[in-house]
Amino acid sequence: MYCKRHFYLSLLIGFFITSLTAQNNTSYWQQEANYEMDIDIDVKKYQYQGKQKLSYTNHSPDTLHRVFYHLYFNAFQPGSEMDVRSRTIADPDPRVGNRISKLKEDEIGYLNVETLKQNGKKIKYEVVGTVLEVELHQAILPGEEVVFDMEFEGQVPLQIRRSGRQNKEGVELSMTQWYPKIAEYDFEGWHAHPYIGREFHGVWGDYDVKIKIDKNYTIGGTGYLQNPNEIGHGYEDEGVKVKNRGKTKTWHFIAPKVHDFAWAADPDFLHDRLTAEDGTELHFIYKDNKDSIENWKKLQPDTEKLLQYFNKHIGKYPYNQYSIVQGGDGGMEYAMCTLITGERAYPSLFGVTAHELAHSWFQQVLATNESKHEWMDEGMTTYISSLAENEILEKGEDFPLSRAYQGYIALANSEAQQPLSSQADRWKFNQAYGISAYSKGALFLSQLDYLIGGDLLAKTLKRYFDEWKFKHPTPNDFKRVAEKVSGAELDWYLIDWTQTINTIDYGIKNASQEGDLLNVELERIGMMPMPIEVEITYADNSKELHYIPLQMMRWKKPGMEYIHPRWAWAVPTYQISINTAEKIVKQIEIDPSQLMADINRENNLKKL
């Protein structure tokens, strides 16, 4: 009797705890996907055969009755969503245009799943464009691990967008989004987005990949090469003689705790290595082109400087290796590597490297959901890489993000703006997406400098990386870190800047000096609130900075000498009176730092 009662009591307690966990949005979990893949590449036909073993662990509190895979290469077929969207959007990406619609059978991309088993038993599936919909023969319970065995075949498309063969610089294979990849499932559910043109979201895991390819090809990309002395191509230990036997070689890579695997291959690749001061091994794989080799050599020590900058200002790069590989159609970040086009003037080559390397922190380690929060990755990357470029290239720019401000303000004054929270593929204009994700996203951080100060912003970035690396943070997670670091209430800022198209516009409505008293009337014209800094310049060129806290921020910026009563958002005007102590006022300016993205600065300055 006692044993049975104890059993039911334990069961009830266990159910209660599980229910609490399932309903508590603050309890964190993430899925796990470990891949083993054997790939055989036919470089003449640009086709390949693949075997994939996926060990998938359901760490969620939910029972899964189906799963989804991404089949990205299917986008490169006439009539695909990427093709149709590119031909119907008002401002198509010129790299895509109508090119997909013109691909021939031997030029298209595809991923065909030939067999799929769950724990050894065949299961049903359906290909729907770039997504594989899989019905499980047995549900995956919380905490359960299952093994999916798949055989598949693929064809590499002509290089159009990110992936493909024979890019414009002659790189034979840019292999990104090239394998069937399980979709992310998190606290919001499945993220099985079709591949229409934007970026990605993935599940962390360990990758063990073997690639059999023509022996003359050099591969660079994700992962640590396990058999360098068998492969050669600049990877082997010093003094080792590599014998070329047979027509093919098998490259064996292992990549721990990544959410993607990418690579590029070419018979004319050169390969250089540089070991950074912190021990990170930097690889540079690029075409043997006499017109660009000098720039690729110059890039190598500068890349180490970038690594040091990001380590200092964000956090320690967690892998032992990073590769910069020539390929693709511009620049795109992947796990432990980037693919970039390499025939550029040096400032451009350095700039694209700075941006893509910074992604290794924001997208490959923090890994926000780019389909929903593209600005968190692109914007934060733009912010930090702009600062890094300015310092390392010694540009001496007082305002490295000036172009980002200009782009955003032009967009905000147009009718094309959408909220930053818009799903990445559902923007009316490509240009609006680009300016929003990159420029407006960067301004989210730059304005935090205005709101809480540079020192607290720097601490916020480091703490954000430290607390949320390998955890897929959301916008609210970043906001909460900033609030904890600063003590300010910032919900209003996150909402207005990312979930609305409200704009900032403050102006000086009236100003007059009567004796020792300066009377200033300010007005809020735009819908978005901000704390206000007003600089008074006197005839002797001395200056005073006056600070008006925002009431809903519940906070005052440190280091401000002249602090006025708080301004409530609902009140459209605000008056201050300043004792000028017999000084003559020369001019009054709202936000002399210009860190606030005021869409009309003409009413920010008034001369007396």
N, C-alpha and C positions, 0 to 999 in steps of 0.2 A: 504493500500500500504506500509506504513512504517513498519507495523508488519511483513508482508511477507518478505520484504527485510531484516529486522533484523533477522528473523528466518534463512534465507539462509546464511546470513553472519556468524551467530553463528555456523551453521552447518559446514561451510567451515573452520572456525577457529578451531573447535573441531577436524575435520578431519586432519588438518595440524599438530596440537599438537600431535594427536595419531600417525601420520606417523613419526614425529620426534622421539617420544618415541620408536616406533618399530624399527627404524633404528639406534638408538643410543645404542651402546653396553655398554655404561657406566651407563645407567639407569637400576637399579637392580629390579628384581621381582623374586618371587618364588611361586610355587603352594602350596596348603594347603590341607591336607587329614586328616580328623578327623574320627576315628573309634569307633564304638560301637560293641562289640562282646560278644555273649553268647556261651559258649563251654561246651559240655557234654562229659566227658572222660570215656571210658570203659577200665579200667586198665588191665582187663583180656585178652581182644582181641587186646589191643593197638590201638584202633580205637576211633574216635570222630566225633560228629556232631557239626556243627557250624552255627550260624546265624550272619551275618555281615551287619551293616549299615554304609556306607561310605559317609560322606558329603565332597564333593570335590569342591574346589573353583579354578576356572581358573583365576589366577592373571596375566597370560601372555597377550601380545597384540594380540595373535593368536586365531583363531576359531578352535576348536578341533572337528574333525569328527569321531575319534575313540580313544580308550584308550587301555592300556595293563596292565595286572596283571602278577606278578611273581607267579608261582606254584612250589616252590623250591623242595618240597618233590618228585615230579615226576622224579627228577634226580636219585633217588635210585631205579631204575628199570633196569633189563637187557636190553641192547641195547640203553640206554640213551646216550646222548652226554658225560656226565661225565664218564660213564662206558667205552665207546669206546675210549675216549681220554686217560683214565688211562691205557688201555690195549695196546695203540699204541705209547705212548710217550716213548722216550728212557730211561728216568729215572723216573718211576712212583712213586708217593707218596706211601710209604709202607703201610700207613694207609688205602689206597684205593685198590691199586693193581688190582686184578681181582675179588675182593669180591662182587662187585655189580652184576656181571654176574652170580653169584652162588646163588643169593637170590631166595627163593621160594615165592609163591603167598602170603602167610601169613607173609612174612618177608620184602617184598618190602615197599617202601613209595609211597604214592599217595595223591593228592588233587583233588577231583572231585567236580566240580561246578554243583549243581543240578538245581538251578534257579538263574536268574540275571535280575533285573529290574532297569530301569532308570526313576526316578520320578514316580514309580508305574507301568510303562509299560515294559513288557518283551522285551528284546533285544537279538540279535543274537551274538553268540560268537563261537570261535573255539579254541580247545586246541592244541597247537603246542609245544610238549615237555614240557619245564618248563615255557612256556609263554602262557597266555590266550589273544587271539586277540579278541577285542570287537568292533562291529560295532554299533554306537549310532543311535537311532531312531531320535534323534534331536541333532544337533551340539551344543557344549558348547561355548557360546560367551565369549569374554573377560569380566572379572569381574563377570561372572555368577557362581552361586553355584548350583550343582545338587546333588541328593541323589541316590546312588546305593544300592539296597537291594539284598543280596546274601544269599543263603543257600548252604552249602557245607559239604562234609564229607572228612575225612582224615584217613590215616593209618600211624603210626609211624614206620619207617624202623628200622631194626637192626642197631645199632650205627656203622657208618662207617666213616663219615666225618662231624664233628661239631654236627649234629643233630642225634637223634635216641634213641632207647631203649636199656637198658641192656648194658651199656658201659663196658669197660674192668675192671672198678673198682666197678661194680655192681649197678651203678645209674640207676634207672628204666626209667626215662624220661628226655631227654635233648631236650627241645622244642624250637628250633631256626629255623627260616625260615619255620614256621609251618602253616602259614595261607595265603590265597590269598592276595597279597600285590600289590597295584597299583604302576606302574613304575614311575620313575621320568621323568618329562618333563621340560626342561629349555631352555635357550637361544640357545642351540645347537640342540634342538629337543628332541625326545623320547630316553630314555635309557633303552630299553626293552631287555637287554642282557640275553641270556640263561645262566642257572646255570651249568657251566662246571667244576668248581673247585675253582675259586677265590672268591673275596669278593664282596661288595655290594654298592648300592647307593639308597637312599630313600628320601621320601617326609616328611617334618616335619608336625606334627599335634598333636592333643590330642587323647589319647587312653583311652577308658572305657571298661574294659574287665572283664567278669565274667566267672570263670572256675569251673565247677561242677565236683568233683572227689571223689574217695573213701576217707572216713573221716580219715583214718589212714595216709594219705600222707601229707607231708609237702612240701610247694611250696616256692621257692625263685626266684627272678628275677626282671624284670622291674616294676616300678610303686610303688605307695603308697597304701598299703593295707587299704581298707575302713572299714572293719568289723573285726578288730583284736580280739575283745572280743567274737565274735561268732566262730572264727576259732581256737584260741589258738595257739598251736604249738610254743610257745615262743614269739608270737607277742602280746599277750594280755597285758593289763595294769596290773601293780603289784597288787596282791591281788584279782584279778577277777577270779571267778570260771567258767570254760567253760564246758558246758554240751554237751556230745556227743549224739546227737539224730539222729536216722536214720543211713543209711549206707553211705551217702555222705555228703559233705559240699561244699558250693559255696564260692569260694574266689573272692573277688571283688577288682580289682586294678584300679587306675587312674594314668595315666602317662602324664603330660603336656609337650608339645613341644619336642617330640622325633620323630625319624624317623624309629623306629623298636620296637618290643615288644618280649622279650624272657623270658623263665622260665624253671626251672627244678623241678622235683618232685620225692620223694622217701619216702617209709614208715619208713626208718631208718635214716633219716636226723636229725642231731643235729642243733640247732640254737642258736647262740650267738649274742649279740648286744653290740656295743661300740659307745658312743657319743663322737665325736671328739671335740677338743677345739673350733673349729669354728661353732659347732652346727650340723655338718653333721652326720647323723646316719648311722653307718657302720654295715652291717649285714653279718654274716658268717654262711653259710649253708653247712654242710659237713657230710659225712658218719660217723656212729658210729663205727669207726675202731680203736682199741686200739693202733695199730702201727703208726697211723698218728695224733691222737688227740693232742699230745704234740706240734707238729709243727703247727697245726691250732690255738692253743692257743697262741703260740709265734708270729704267724703272725699278730695278731690283733693290738697290739700297734705299730708294724712296719708299718702296713697299714696306720695308722693315720700319721705317719712320712712322708710316701709317699704323702699322700694328702696335707700335709703342704708344702712339697717341690714343688709339681706341682702348688699349689696355688701361691706360691712365685715366681716361675720362668716362669710360663705361664700366669696364671690369675685365678680368683676365680671360683671354681667349681660351676656351676649355679643351681644344684639340691640340695635337702635337704637329699638325701639318696643315698647310693651305696651299692650293695650287691656282695659278692664274693661267688660263688656257685660251689660246686663240680659237674662236669658233663663234657660232650663233649669228645674230643679226644686229648686235649692238653691245649690250651688256646685260647679263642676267645672273643673279645669285643662285648658288646651289650649295648643298652640304659640303663643307670643307673645300670649296672651289668656286670659281666663277668662270663663265665663258664670255669673252669680249672680242669684238673685232679689233684687230691690231694695227691696221695700216692707217695711222692717225698722226697728226702733229703731237708733239710730246705733251703739251698741256691737256689735250683731249684724252690721250692715253692715260695720263696720271689721274685725270678727273674721273674717268669711268672706273678706274681701279679703286680710287678712294671710295666712290659710292658703293660699288659692289662688295668691297671688303667690309665696309661698315654694316652691310646687310647680314654679315655672319653673326653679328651680335643681335640685331633687332629681328631678323627673320629666321635665321637658322638656329639660334639658341633661345631667344624669347618666343619666336614663332607665333605671332598673333594670326588670327584668321583673316587672311588677306581678302577673301571674298566679301567679308562684312566690314572689316576695319582696315582697309588698305592704307589709310592715312597714317596709322600707327607705325607701320613698317616703312613706307616710302617717305613720309614726312619726317620722322625721327632720323632716318638715315640721311636725308637731305640736310637736315640741320647739322648733324655732327660732322658729316663729310665736308660741308662748306667751311666749317671752322678749321678742320684739319688741313684742307687745301690751302687756306689763307696763311696758316702758320708754317707749314712745311715748304711751300713754294715761296714764302716770304713776300706775299703779294702786298702786304701793308694796308689792306682794306679796313677802314674803320667800321664798315657795315657789310660784312660778307654775305648777308642774306637780303641785300637790297633788291636783287632781281626777284626773289620770292615774294617780297612785299609788293613790288610793282605788278607782278603777274596776278596775285590774288586781288588787289584793289581794282585792276582792270576787269576781272571776272565779276567781282561784287557789284560793280557799277553797270554790268550788262544784265541781260535777262536770261543768261544761260546757267546761272548758278543752281546747284542742287545741294542738299545737305551732305556733309561728309559721311554720314551714316548710310548713304545710298549703296545698295549692293554693287559690287565692282563692275559687273557687266551691264548694269541697267542705268547707264548715263546716256543722255540724249546726244551729247557731243564728246568725242574723244579728247578734244582740247580741254573741255571743262573738267573731265576726269583727271587729266594730267596736272592741271594747275591746282586742282583741289587736293588730290592725294599727295603730291610732292610739295607744292608751295604753301597751301593753306595748312597742310599737315605739319610742315616745318615751323610755321608761325605759331602753332599750338605751343611749342616749346619756347620759341623766341619771346612770345608774350608772357610766358611764365616768368621769364627774366624780369619783365616789367612788373608783374603782379607780386612776386615774392622775393625777387632779387637774384643775382647771379650765383651767389654762394649757396643759397638754398636750392636753386635749380640743379647745380652741380651735385649736391648731396642726394637730391631726389633721383637723378639718373642712375647714380651708383647703387643706391638702395633698391631701386626698381629692378635693375639687372640682377642684383644679388638675391632678391627675394623671389623673383619670377622666372629665372632662367630654367628652361626645360619644362615650362608649365602652361604655355598658351595663355598669356594674360589678356584681359579685356580692357576697354577704355576705363571702366570703373576701377579696375585694379591699379592702373597707373595713377588715376586721380586720388585714390585712397593713400597711396604712398606719398604723393605730394602734400596731401593734407596732414599726414602724420609727421612728415619732416618739417613742415612750415608752421603748422597750427592753424592755417587759414581754412575757411570753408570754401570749397571750389566746385560744388555740384552745379551751380549756376553757370560757371565757365564751361564745363564739359558739355552741358546741355545746349547752351546757345551757340557755341562754336562748332559743335559736331552734329547736332541733331536738328538744327534750324538753318535758315539762311539769313538770320538776323545779322545786321551789320553795326559796326561801331562808328558813330559820328557825333563828336562833341564839338561845340563851338563857343566862342566868346561873343555873347550877345551884346553886351554893353560894358564899357570901362571908362572911368573918369577919375582924375586926381583932383581932390579939393583940399588944398593945404597939405597937411601931413597924412591925409587919409586917401587911400586908393580903394575905390569901389569897383568890384568886378562882378558882372552877372554872367554865369555860364549856363549853357543849355545842352540837354541831351536830345539830339535829333534822331539818331538811330535807335533801334529797339534793343540793342545789346548793351548791358551795363558794364561799366569798368570803374575802378578807382581812378582818380584823376590827379596828375601831377602838373602844377602850374609854375612856370619859371618867370620870375620878375627880373628884368634887366634894367639897371639904373643908368643914368647919364654918364657916370664914372666907370661903366662897364662891369660893376660888381653885380652879382646875381644872388637871388634867393630862390630856393625850391620849396614850394608849398604843396602839401599833400592832403587830399580829401579822400578819406577811406570810403569804400563802398559798404553800405550798411549790411547787405546780405552776405558779405565776405566775413563779417564778425572778426575783424583782424586789422592790424596796422603794420605797415611795412617797416622793418627795422631801419634805423639810421636816418630817419627823416627828422629834420630839425623843426620845421614849421608844420604842425598837424592841426587840421581843422575838424569841426564836427562831421559826422558821417552823412553821406548823401544817400537817401532812399531812392530806389529805382523809379517808383511810381511818380515821384515829383520831378517834372521835366526841367525845372530851372533851379539854380543854386547861386546864392550870393555870398561873397566874402568881402570883408573890409580889412585892409592891411595898413598898419601904421608905418609910413615910409620914413619917419624920423628925419624930415626935412630934405630927403633925397628926391631928385626928379626922376620919374619913371620914364624909361626909354621905350620899352616894349613888354608885352605879356605874351607868353606862349604856352599852349597846352601840350604836354608830352614832348619836351625838347629832345628826349632820347630817340624818339620816333620808333620805339619798339611796339607801341600800340598801333594796330592796323586800322587806323582811322581812314575811312574811305574818302574823306574830303578834308584835306589839311589846309585848304585856303582859309577856313574860318577858325583855325587854331592859333593864328598869329595876329596880334593887333599892336600897331605902333601908336604911341601917344605923342 
